[in-house]
Amino acid sequence: MTSTHIVRQAEANDIQAIADLSGADHGKITGCLHEFYVATAGDAITGAVRLARLGADEWWLDGPHVYPEFSSDGVARMLYRHAIQNAASTGSGILRLCADAANGPLHDLATETHFSQLGRYLLYQADTFASDHNAARFRPAVDESAVRAFLESSPHFAHAQRSLEESRTWYLLNPERLRERMAGSSVYGWHNRASLDGVIIFDTQPQNADVLKVAYLDAAVGNLALMAQAVRTLGAVLGYRKVQYRFLARPERLVAVEQAGWRRPSKGGEDYIFSRPLNIDSSVINNS
């Protein structure tokens, strides 16, 4: 028999259930509890979704996550609709989400509700090593205008929707975010004498002590393989055993990164990014 579910704002007592459903740690959930909604049937939590406002016109949808025993009750669709309607009634701009390759139902739901697929992202990783002299070309970025000019002229920056990835959330790399990350020493320039030939931005989220996560990596035409290899040495210099990078799977980038010795994990690590404007008629959601 199908249970009756309702959606409500998450409360402190829901943290354990949200952690079980989403895999996020308690501290992270506690810090943004106001962004979570839960579905309930009686006293039981049946599912959860997170709606985060990343900027004035920028929203991120994480989930929905549903306990398997309630997967046939329409809980995911209920949470999904609630999150989109909440964002649309609160503000404007774009709403984006990430769906891994195995989550066919979420792909279908996104398509039904007028999300467009922005691209396929793949996770690559490599061991660090301390023998590439090109790593000396990396220096902490201090000239914001030079970094911004490099990005604005980069085809990859446009293809990647002007975004960087941190912990499977994609953020628009606007001037304020670039400035914050430069102030936090997470942006490096890759230089050839006086010219800036590449930019790397590291994930500012708490790092695994052994893995340096790359949020964005970009090089001038013809230099990506050299730079991707030099990143492995930069990682060693910074004290990490491995480097990790999730990036837009364009053929030329795959070739260059693999030439530099990076490889995909044995399973998982394949994501699709979807986006839609919030000003679509709400009937599109209600009737889906």
DAWOPE-V821330 format. One record per helix or strand. SS is the DSSP state (alpha for helix, beta for strand). FROM is the first residue (numbers start at 1). TO is the last residue. If there is no record, write none. Layout:
# DAWOPE-V821330
ss=SS from=FROM to=TO
ss=SS from=FROM to=TO
This chain:
# DAWOPE-V821330
ss=beta from=6 to=9
ss=alpha from=12 to=22
ss=alpha from=26 to=31
ss=alpha from=33 to=35
ss=beta from=36 to=41
ss=beta from=44 to=55
ss=beta from=58 to=66
ss=alpha from=68 to=70
ss=alpha from=75 to=90
ss=beta from=94 to=100
ss=alpha from=104 to=112
ss=beta from=116 to=127
ss=alpha from=133 to=137
ss=beta from=138 to=140
ss=alpha from=144 to=152
ss=alpha from=155 to=159
ss=beta from=163 to=166
ss=beta from=169 to=172
ss=alpha from=175 to=183
ss=beta from=187 to=192
ss=beta from=195 to=202
ss=beta from=211 to=219
ss=alpha from=224 to=237
ss=beta from=242 to=248
ss=alpha from=251 to=259
ss=beta from=263 to=264
ss=beta from=270 to=277
ss=alpha from=283 to=286
